[in-house]
Amino acid sequence: MRWDNLTANPADSDRPADHAGPRDRAAPATPGDPGEGPGTGRPADAALFGADAVTTRTFDTPEFAGITFHEIRARSIINRVPGASRMPFEWTVNPYRGCTHACVYCFARKTHSYLDLDTGLGFDSQIVVKVNAPELLRRQLASRRWQGEHIAMGTNVDCYQRAEGRYRLMPGILSALRDYANPFSILTKGTLILRDLDLLVQAAEVTDVGVSVSVGFTDPELWRTVEPGTPAPERRLDVVRTLGEHGIGCGVLMAPVIPFLGDHPDQLRATVRAIAAAGATSVTPLTLHLRPGAREWFMAWLTHHHPHLVRRYERLYADGAYAPKWYQRRITRQVHDLAQEYGIGPTHRTSHRRIPPSPPAPASPEPVQLSLI
């Protein structure tokens, strides 16, 4: 897929644009190098975007320093998951591509190469924004061809990353799903989801709504280096707690469990204890996997920060993107035992709890004149 397949001419949203997309020209870099950060490479050549299809913006605020946003009008917003995927859902909505969370292990990095964008710093700092996502979703939900299947969000990049604070695409998306009573789920590391709490509660009254928060560990030093653009783990657990207080049960995807850095029994215990204290309805562990695109970036980070672990990783992941079954089973067993100890149970990570409609308010009684004696 390239930009001409992703974008639509603003004058005709059903016609593909005739322009090729951008090519990120930032020089290769190693994550975590001193003095390095988003935007250190040269910006992409705007002439390659096709001016009528893509608008490129930067914002002069500290929050978005070094970040370039490529605003497009997408041709479609409901995407079918490839049949060969391991994902337990069939349809997704992704209003963004690229992610300012800058997680060094993110499996979605490879998808940036489909747009001729860099999968390292480019993935962290070149963000594609589908500005017409809410209106496009509403139109597709209204189509006779759409059968109201479950839609998963946040499964590629986080729909509540920092860019959402500026572009505010999710309120329109949630409103459309609510209005068509279409079941959906959200996976996020972002605390910004609480901005849309009222919409989530409204949607849960008419359809199945599932929310999961990703918290793989609570170690502050590990968090600062591998997930530098995300809210702290304790802030994410505050989201779990707040959603529960408003009647929306929230599970935790304990991901990733990072071998040799976040898998010590004491670390696993501390994380599961914190998840239980937040009131999570479930905890599902997922061991780090290193697909192409993510693998190269993560290993560069590992070489810089933990060079003594490089050979151990090469052996552990010698057979591909996933850790050996024996390692995955060991982590799963440990986490499930801890979950049972702390009173939370494992469940399928896409399951969700139906929130019953609010009961009608009782009828007001007829006014009665009270006696003073």
C-alpha positions as CSV (number, residue, x, y, z in Angstrom):
1,M,0.0,0.0,0.0
2,R,1.2,3.5,-0.8
3,W,-0.2,7.0,-0.3
4,D,-2.2,7.0,-3.5
5,N,-4.2,4.0,-2.2
6,L,-4.6,5.5,1.3
7,T,-5.8,9.1,0.4
8,A,-8.8,10.5,-1.3
9,N,-9.1,13.7,-3.3
10,P,-10.9,16.2,-1.0
11,A,-13.2,17.0,-3.8
12,D,-14.2,13.4,-4.3
13,S,-13.7,11.1,-1.3
14,D,-14.4,8.0,-3.3
15,R,-11.7,8.7,-5.9
16,P,-8.1,7.8,-5.1
17,A,-5.5,10.5,-5.3
18,D,-3.1,10.5,-8.2
19,H,0.0,11.4,-6.3
20,A,2.8,9.2,-4.8
21,G,3.5,9.5,-1.1
22,P,6.3,10.8,1.0
23,R,9.7,9.2,1.6
24,D,11.2,9.9,5.0
25,R,14.8,11.1,4.4
26,A,15.9,11.1,8.0
27,A,19.3,9.5,8.5
28,P,19.4,6.2,10.3
29,A,20.0,6.5,14.0
30,T,20.2,4.4,17.1
31,P,17.5,4.8,19.7
32,G,18.7,6.4,22.9
33,D,21.8,8.0,21.5
34,P,22.9,11.0,23.5
35,G,21.5,14.2,22.1
36,E,19.1,12.4,19.8
37,G,15.4,12.7,19.5
38,P,12.5,13.0,17.2
39,G,13.0,15.4,14.3
40,T,16.8,15.2,14.2
41,G,16.6,14.0,10.6
42,R,15.6,16.2,7.7
43,P,11.8,16.5,7.2
44,A,10.2,14.7,4.3
45,D,9.9,16.6,1.1
46,A,6.4,18.1,1.0
47,A,6.4,18.0,-2.8
48,L,6.2,14.2,-2.6
49,F,2.9,14.2,-0.7
50,G,0.6,15.5,-3.4
51,A,-0.6,18.9,-2.2
52,D,-4.3,18.2,-2.9
53,A,-4.3,14.9,-0.9
54,V,-2.0,15.5,2.1
55,T,-1.5,18.5,4.3
56,T,1.7,18.5,6.3
57,R,1.8,20.4,9.6
58,T,4.0,21.0,12.6
59,F,3.0,22.7,15.8
60,D,5.1,25.1,17.7
61,T,4.4,23.7,21.1
62,P,6.7,21.7,23.5
63,E,4.3,18.8,23.4
64,F,4.8,18.3,19.7
65,A,8.4,19.4,19.2
66,G,10.0,17.5,16.4
67,I,6.7,15.9,15.3
68,T,5.3,16.2,11.8
69,F,1.7,15.5,11.1
70,H,0.5,14.4,7.7
71,E,-3.2,15.0,7.4
72,I,-5.0,12.9,4.9
73,R,-8.6,12.2,3.8
74,A,-8.8,8.4,3.9
75,R,-10.8,6.4,1.4
76,S,-11.9,3.8,4.0
77,I,-11.7,3.6,7.7
78,I,-13.0,0.1,8.6
79,N,-10.3,-2.3,7.8
80,R,-10.4,-6.1,7.6
81,V,-7.7,-8.0,9.4
82,P,-5.7,-10.3,7.1
83,G,-6.9,-13.9,7.5
84,A,-3.4,-15.1,8.4
85,S,-3.3,-12.7,11.4
86,R,-3.2,-14.1,15.0
87,M,-5.6,-11.3,16.0
88,P,-8.9,-12.6,17.5
89,F,-11.0,-10.0,15.7
90,E,-11.8,-9.3,12.1
91,W,-12.4,-5.5,11.8
92,T,-10.4,-2.5,13.0
93,V,-10.5,1.3,12.9
94,N,-7.2,3.1,13.0
95,P,-7.4,6.9,12.8
96,Y,-3.6,7.3,13.1
97,R,-0.5,5.7,11.7
98,G,2.7,6.1,13.5
99,C,2.7,6.8,17.2
100,T,4.3,9.3,19.5
101,H,4.4,6.8,22.4
102,A,7.7,5.8,20.8
103,C,7.7,2.3,22.3
104,V,10.9,0.7,21.1
105,Y,9.3,-2.7,20.7
106,C,6.1,-1.6,18.9
107,F,5.2,-4.3,16.3
108,A,3.4,-1.7,14.1
109,R,6.7,-0.1,13.1
110,K,6.8,-2.2,10.0
111,T,3.5,-0.6,8.7
112,H,5.3,2.7,8.3
113,S,7.4,1.2,5.5
114,Y,4.3,0.5,3.5
115,L,4.1,4.3,3.1
116,D,7.8,4.7,2.4
117,L,8.3,6.1,5.8
118,D,11.1,5.2,8.2
119,T,10.2,2.6,10.8
120,G,12.6,4.0,13.5
121,L,12.5,7.7,14.4
122,G,10.0,8.2,11.5
123,F,7.5,6.0,13.1
124,D,7.8,8.0,16.3
125,S,7.7,11.5,14.7
126,Q,5.9,11.2,11.3
127,I,2.2,10.8,12.2
128,V,-0.4,10.2,9.6
129,V,-3.8,11.6,10.7
130,K,-7.0,10.5,8.9
131,V,-8.8,13.7,9.6
132,N,-12.1,12.5,8.0
133,A,-12.2,9.3,10.1
134,P,-15.4,10.2,12.1
135,E,-17.5,11.2,9.1
136,L,-16.2,8.3,7.1
137,L,-17.0,5.8,9.8
138,R,-20.5,7.1,10.2
139,R,-21.1,6.7,6.5
140,Q,-19.7,3.2,6.4
141,L,-21.7,2.1,9.5
142,A,-24.8,3.3,7.6
143,S,-24.1,1.2,4.6
144,R,-26.4,-1.7,3.9
145,R,-23.3,-3.8,3.3
146,W,-22.1,-3.4,6.9
147,Q,-23.5,-6.1,9.2
148,G,-22.6,-4.5,12.6
149,E,-19.6,-6.6,13.4
150,H,-17.3,-5.9,16.4
151,I,-14.7,-3.2,15.7
152,A,-11.4,-3.2,17.5
153,M,-9.4,0.0,18.0
154,G,-5.9,0.7,19.3
155,T,-4.7,-2.7,18.0
156,N,-2.2,-1.2,15.5
157,V,-1.2,2.2,17.0
158,D,-2.8,3.9,20.0
159,C,-5.9,5.9,19.1
160,Y,-5.4,7.9,22.3
161,Q,-1.8,8.9,21.7
162,R,-0.9,12.6,22.2
163,A,-2.0,13.6,18.7
164,E,-5.6,12.8,19.7
165,G,-5.5,15.7,22.2
166,R,-5.2,18.1,19.3
167,Y,-7.2,16.3,16.5
168,R,-10.1,15.0,18.7
169,L,-11.1,12.2,16.3
170,M,-12.2,9.7,18.9
171,P,-15.3,11.6,20.1
172,G,-16.8,11.6,16.6
173,I,-15.8,7.9,16.2
174,L,-17.4,6.9,19.5
175,S,-20.5,8.9,18.8
176,A,-21.0,7.1,15.5
177,L,-20.5,3.7,17.1
178,R,-23.0,4.6,19.8
179,D,-25.6,6.0,17.4
180,Y,-25.4,2.7,15.4
181,A,-25.2,0.5,18.5
182,N,-22.1,-1.1,17.0
183,P,-20.0,-3.2,19.4
184,F,-16.4,-2.2,19.8
185,S,-13.3,-2.5,22.0
186,I,-10.4,-0.2,22.7
187,L,-6.8,-1.0,23.8
188,T,-4.8,1.9,25.0
189,K,-1.9,3.2,27.0
190,G,-3.3,6.7,26.9
191,T,-5.0,8.5,29.8
192,L,-6.8,10.7,27.3
193,I,-9.5,8.1,27.1
194,L,-11.0,9.5,30.3
195,R,-11.9,12.7,28.3
196,D,-14.4,10.5,26.5
197,L,-15.8,8.7,29.6
198,D,-19.3,10.0,29.1
199,L,-19.4,8.7,25.5
200,L,-18.1,5.3,26.6
201,V,-20.9,5.1,29.2
202,Q,-23.5,6.1,26.7
203,A,-22.3,3.5,24.2
204,A,-22.2,0.8,26.8
205,E,-25.9,1.4,27.4
206,V,-26.8,0.3,23.9
207,T,-24.0,-2.1,22.8
208,D,-21.1,-4.2,24.0
209,V,-18.1,-2.1,24.9
210,G,-14.7,-3.5,25.9
211,V,-11.8,-1.5,27.2
212,S,-8.3,-2.8,28.0
213,V,-5.3,-0.8,29.2
214,S,-1.8,-2.0,28.4
215,V,0.6,-2.2,31.3
216,G,3.4,-4.6,30.9
217,F,5.4,-3.6,34.0
218,T,5.6,-1.0,36.7
219,D,9.4,-0.5,36.9
220,P,9.9,3.3,36.4
221,E,13.4,3.0,34.9
222,L,12.3,0.4,32.3
223,W,9.2,2.5,31.4
224,R,11.3,5.6,30.8
225,T,13.6,3.9,28.4
226,V,11.3,1.6,26.4
227,E,8.0,3.6,26.4
228,P,9.3,7.2,26.6
229,G,6.2,8.9,25.1
230,T,3.6,7.1,27.2
231,P,1.9,8.0,30.5
232,A,3.5,6.4,33.5
233,P,2.2,2.9,34.4
234,E,0.6,4.2,37.6
235,R,-1.4,6.8,35.6
236,R,-2.6,4.1,33.2
237,L,-3.8,2.1,36.2
238,D,-5.6,5.2,37.4
239,V,-7.6,4.9,34.1
240,V,-8.5,1.3,35.0
241,R,-9.7,2.4,38.4
242,T,-11.7,5.4,37.1
243,L,-13.4,3.3,34.4
244,G,-14.4,0.8,37.0
245,E,-15.8,3.4,39.3
246,H,-18.1,4.5,36.4
247,G,-19.4,1.0,35.7
248,I,-17.1,0.1,32.8
249,G,-15.1,-3.0,33.7
250,C,-11.5,-2.7,32.4
251,G,-9.0,-5.4,31.8
252,V,-5.3,-5.1,31.6
253,L,-3.2,-6.5,28.8
254,M,0.1,-7.1,30.7
255,A,2.3,-6.5,27.6
256,P,4.9,-6.8,26.8
257,V,6.7,-8.9,29.4
258,I,10.3,-8.1,28.4
259,P,12.7,-11.0,28.8
260,F,15.6,-10.5,31.3
261,L,14.4,-6.9,32.0
262,G,10.9,-7.2,33.2
263,D,10.3,-10.9,33.9
264,H,11.9,-11.4,37.3
265,P,9.3,-13.0,39.7
266,D,9.5,-9.9,42.0
267,Q,8.7,-7.6,39.0
268,L,5.8,-9.8,37.9
269,R,4.4,-9.8,41.4
270,A,4.7,-6.0,41.7
271,T,2.9,-5.5,38.4
272,V,0.1,-8.0,39.1
273,R,-0.4,-6.5,42.6
274,A,-0.7,-3.0,41.2
275,I,-3.2,-4.2,38.5
276,A,-5.3,-5.9,41.1
277,A,-5.3,-2.8,43.3
278,A,-6.6,-0.8,40.4
279,G,-9.6,-3.1,40.1
280,A,-8.9,-4.7,36.8
281,T,-11.4,-7.3,35.7
282,S,-8.8,-9.4,34.1
283,V,-5.0,-9.6,33.4
284,T,-3.6,-11.2,30.3
285,P,0.1,-11.5,29.9
286,L,1.8,-11.3,26.5
287,T,5.5,-11.9,26.1
288,L,7.5,-9.5,23.9
289,H,7.5,-10.4,20.2
290,L,9.9,-8.9,17.7
291,R,8.5,-8.7,14.2
292,P,10.5,-7.3,11.3
293,G,10.7,-3.5,11.7
294,A,10.3,-3.7,15.4
295,R,13.1,-6.2,15.8
296,E,15.8,-4.1,14.3
297,W,14.8,-1.0,16.3
298,F,14.5,-2.9,19.5
299,M,17.9,-4.7,19.1
300,A,19.6,-1.3,18.3
301,W,18.1,0.0,21.6
302,L,19.2,-3.1,23.4
303,T,22.7,-2.8,22.0
304,H,22.9,0.7,23.3
305,H,21.3,0.3,26.7
306,H,22.0,-3.4,27.6
307,P,24.7,-4.8,25.4
308,H,25.3,-7.7,27.7
309,L,21.8,-9.0,26.8
310,V,22.2,-9.0,23.0
311,R,23.5,-12.6,22.7
312,R,20.8,-13.9,25.0
313,Y,18.1,-12.2,22.9
314,E,19.6,-13.6,19.7
315,R,19.4,-17.1,21.2
316,L,15.9,-16.6,22.6
317,Y,14.5,-15.2,19.4
318,A,16.6,-17.4,17.0
319,D,13.5,-19.1,15.6
320,G,11.5,-16.0,14.7
321,A,9.5,-13.1,16.1
322,Y,8.1,-15.0,19.1
323,A,9.8,-16.3,22.3
324,P,9.9,-20.1,22.6
325,K,6.7,-21.7,23.8
326,W,8.3,-22.9,27.0
327,Y,9.2,-19.3,27.9
328,Q,5.7,-18.0,27.1
329,R,4.0,-20.8,29.1
330,R,6.3,-20.0,32.1
331,I,5.3,-16.3,32.1
332,T,1.6,-17.1,31.6
333,R,1.6,-19.6,34.4
334,Q,3.4,-17.2,36.8
335,V,1.1,-14.3,36.0
336,H,-2.1,-16.4,36.3
337,D,-1.0,-17.8,39.6
338,L,-0.4,-14.3,40.9
339,A,-3.7,-13.1,39.5
340,Q,-5.5,-15.9,41.4
341,E,-3.6,-14.9,44.5
342,Y,-4.6,-11.3,44.2
343,G,-8.2,-12.0,43.3
344,I,-8.3,-11.4,39.5
345,G,-8.8,-14.0,36.9
346,P,-7.4,-14.4,33.4
347,T,-9.7,-14.0,30.5
348,H,-9.5,-13.7,26.8
349,R,-8.1,-10.3,26.1
350,T,-10.9,-9.3,23.7
351,S,-13.7,-10.2,26.0
352,H,-15.8,-7.4,27.5
353,R,-18.5,-7.0,30.0
354,R,-21.9,-5.7,28.9
355,I,-22.9,-2.6,30.9
356,P,-26.6,-2.7,31.7
357,P,-28.7,0.3,30.8
358,S,-29.2,2.8,33.6
359,P,-32.5,2.2,35.3
360,P,-35.2,4.8,34.7
361,A,-35.5,7.6,37.2
362,P,-38.4,7.0,39.6
363,A,-41.5,9.0,38.9
364,S,-41.8,12.1,41.0
365,P,-44.5,11.8,43.7
366,E,-47.4,14.3,43.7
367,P,-46.6,17.3,45.9
368,V,-48.0,17.0,49.4
369,Q,-48.7,20.0,51.7
370,L,-46.8,19.3,54.9
371,S,-48.3,20.3,58.2
372,L,-46.3,22.5,60.5
373,I,-47.7,20.7,63.6
